[in-house]
Amino acid sequence: MNSITFEEFIKEWRSGQPFIEARTSGSTGIPKVIRLDKEFVRQSACRTNSFFGITSESRLHSCVSAEYIGGKMMAVRSEEACCRLTWERPSNTPLLSVGKEERIDLLAVVPSQMLHIVDSVRDMPEIGSVIIGGSAINPSLRDKIVESGIKAYETYGMTETSSHIALRRVEREEKAFEVLPGIRVELDVRGCLVVVFDSGERVETNDLAVLTAEGEFIITGRYDHVIITGGKKVNPYDVEKRISGLISSPFMISSKPDEKWGNKVVLKIEGEGQDDTEGMMEKMRHILEPWEMPKEIIPVERLERTQNGKLKR
């Protein structure tokens, strides 16, 4: 599937073809193109429109490419609500072409774009609600969003679920995701989330989760990203969350093959000389279990990411 514009996708949506094609992000493997039934996609759009009160008077704006499901769904939502859709070429400095006197009722962004918005909030148009997808929000950005006063929501979903199936308002303390109407969630034998739609569709994920209440869940990591070191299991997401306050630069927990341990935990940090690595290691010893401790700190010029900002693990 070649890169697609919003004009081309809208034409595809309006055609008699019973499905649309969408590209997965590639965050957990090679990106692939899948087909989604249009009725399944339409139901997803209607759930979001209902949640945010989107009507024919609303304006939707996408900072996400139409090549990915996040952008495609903004177009489908506008088609279903018969409302105005605007978009822009994806960049990390969004909304430069939108005047302060204008209003956007629902805005779709990835975290790096949201960072620019909150850092330039005085120059931004009036924004009703923002949905943030693509990757997790770090604590620093979370605090900035709350301080900005912008009503923003983290999303949970994937291409296979036709965008998000659950939302949570961005607040200082992370809450559980709440599923949208017509959807329920359960866990499989691995402890991974399974999404079940009232229409009969069922999507099994590799996301480790905890069910906190009916229709609510917290993601704790990825089953296929768990590191086995010396016979112990290390969840990189959990380690990253616990040490996030110690590291000012973008980072990730990863692993390398090791003769003694099988795999050893390593810490990759973007940029060189930006953090006191010795002091950081000492502080981590007070937070992490011995087997969770990085055996090596690896500075990299830039952590590899997908087009929509997810770390490539």
N, C-alpha and C positions, 0 to 999 in steps of 0.2 A: 504494500500500500504506500503510495507516494504521499508527500506532505499535502494536506488539504486545507483550503481556505474556508472561512465561514460561509461565503457565498456558495462554494461548491458543496459544503455539507448540507446547507439548507435545501439546496436543489435535490440532494440525495434523500433527505428526509421527506420531501414533498412528493417524491417519485412513488410509483406503485410497488417498488421493491419491498418485500415483507421484513427485511432486516437492515441493520446498518453494520458497517465494519468499524472496529475500534482497535487501537494499538495499546497493548499493556505497557506499563512504565519501564520494565526491565530492571527494577530495583533488586529483584531476586533471581535474575537469570536473563536470557536473551529475550528482548522484546518480541512479541508475537502479535499477529492480527487475529482477532476473534470476531464472530458474528453474534449480534444481539437482536432478538426479536423486537420489532418496533412497538408492539403492545407492552412488552416488558419495560422498555425504555420510557414509553409514554406514562405508564403508571408511576415510575420513579419521578418523572418531572412533575406530575400532578401532586405527589406527596410533598415535594419541596415547595411548590407554589402555595399549597394550602398552609404549610407551616409558617411561611413568611408573609402570607396575605398578599400574594402577587395577583394583580388584576390587570385589565386592559389599559389602565392608566399608569401602570408601573414602567420603570426603565431598568433593564438589566445591563450590566457591563462586565465583559470578560477580559481579564489580563492573562488568561490561560489560552494556549493555542487550541484551535479546532482539531488539531491532529490527535489530541488526547481526550479522554472521556469527560474531564472537567470542563473543557471548552464546548464540546458537543452538547452536553446537557444544558448549558446556558442557552444555547440556540433552541433546543427542544422545549425548554421552559417558556421561552418567549413565544414560540409557535403555539403552544397549548393555551397560553394566557392571552394570545393575540396582542402582545404588548411590544414596546420598543426594545430592540437589542442593539447595543453598540459594543465595539471591541477595539483592541489595539494589538500591535505587534508585541509579543512578550519581551519584557526587559525588567531589570531590577530597579528602574526608576519609573513606575507606572503613573498614569493619570496626568502626565505633563500637558496633554492636549485637552484636558477637561477643565472648563472654567470653574472658579470658586462659586459662581452664582448658580451653577447647575446642580441637579440632584440625581443621585443614583440610588435606587431602592434596594437592589441586591447586587453585590460586587463579588466576583470570584478571583481569588489570588492564591499564590503559594507564599510560604513564610518569608522568603527574601524580599518579595514585593511588599508584604505587609510591613516589614521593617522600614522601608522607605516612606510608606504612608504615615506611620506613627511618628517618624522623625521629622516629617514635613506637614504635620496635621493642620497647621494654620493656613497652608496653601491648598488644602484639599477641598473638593466640592462637598456638599452635604451628602452623607452616606447613611442610608437606612440600616442595612445589615451587611456584614461581610462573611463569606464562607471561605475558610482557609483549608486547603488540601495539599496533597503532594508529599508532605513530610511532617514530622512532629515539630511542635513549637517549643523552643528552649525557654528556660525560666526568665532570662533577661527580656526576651521579646514579649513573653506573657505579661510581665510587669508593665512594660511600655504600653501594651494594648489597653490594659486596665486604666492606666493613668491618662490615656488619650480620651477616654470616654466613648470610644467607638464600640458599637455593639457587634462583636465578632464571635463566630462559632467555629470550633474545630470540627472537622468532618471525619467520619470513618466509612470507608468503602473502597471499592476497587473497580477496575474495568468490568470484571465478571458480574458485579452486582449493579451495573449501570450507575456508577457514581456512588454517593454516600447513602448508607442505610441508617445511619445514626449521627446525632449531633450532640455537642456539648458547648455551652456558653463559656467563653474564655474568662476565667476568673483567676485570682492569685493562687488559689488552691485548686489543683486538678480534681474535677468531678468525674463521675462515671459518664460514659456515653449513653444516651437514651435513644432507643430505636424509634423509627417513624411508624405511624399506623400501617397495618397490613403486613408487618414483619415481626418475627420472633427469632430469638437466638438460643442456642444450646451449645454444649461442649461435646466433642468426640472423646474417644478413649485416650487420646494424647493430651487432652486438656486444651485443644484448639477450638476456636470459635466456628460454629456452623450457623449460617444465615438461612432461615426458612421463610419463604414468602407465602402469603395466603393463596396466591394463584397456583402454587404447587412447585415452583422453582426452589432449588436447594443448592447452596453454594458452600462447599467446605473450604476453609482457609488453613493456613499454616501459622496463624496468629494465636499465640498462647494467651488465654484470657481468664478472668475471674468474673463470675456472674454475681453482682452485688444485690440485685433485686430483680423482680420480673421486668424484662425489657431493658435492663441496665447492665453494663459490663465495663470492665477496665482491661485494656490490653497490657500484658506484661512482657511481651517479647515475641520472637519468632522461633518456632520449633526447629526450622532448618538453619538457624543462626546460633543455636546453642553450641558452646565450645566445650569439648571433652578434654580435660587436661589432668593427667595423673589419675584418671578414673573419676574425677569430680566434674560436675556440670556447672558451667558458668554462663549465665544469661547476660550477654553484652548490653542489652537495653537497661537492665536493672543496675549494672555497674555504672553505666554512663549517667543514669539519673542520680545516683548517690554521690558521684564525684563532680557533678556539673558545676557546683559552686566553687570548685578549686581551680578551674581552668578557664582562662579568658578567651582563648582562641578556639575555633571550630576543631572538634576532635571526634574520634571514634575508637571503640574497643574492638580489636580484631585478634587474629591468631596467626602463628607461624608453625610449620612442622618442627618438631623437636625430638631429638634422639632419646632424651630422658623422659619427657612428659607426654610424648605422642604429639601434643600440640601445646604451645605455650601462649599465654595471654600477652598481647602487646597493645600499646597505646599509640595511636597515630595522631599527631598534632599538626594542624595546618600552619605553615610558616616556621621560621627558625628563630630561636632566641627570644620568643615572646613570653615565655613562662619560666619561672624558677623551677626547673625539673627536679632538682634534688629536694627542695622544700616541698614540692608537690608530692613526691614519692613518700616523704615522711608523713605528710598529712593523710595520704591514702591508707597508710598502714593502720591508722586509727579508725578507718571507716570500713575497709574491706577485709574479708577473710583472706588468710595466706594464699589459698589457691586462686583467689580472684585477682590478686595483685599482678599488675603488668610486670613481666620479666624484662621488658625492653620498651623504651620510648623512642618512637621513630618520627622525626620531623619530615614532613612532606610539603612540597611547594603548594599543592592544592589537593584536597580530598576529591576523589572522583565522584561525580553526581550524575543523576539522570537529567534529562532536559527540564523536568518540572521540579528539580531541587532535591530529590531523594538521594541519600548516600548509597553508593553502590557497594554493598558488602561482599 
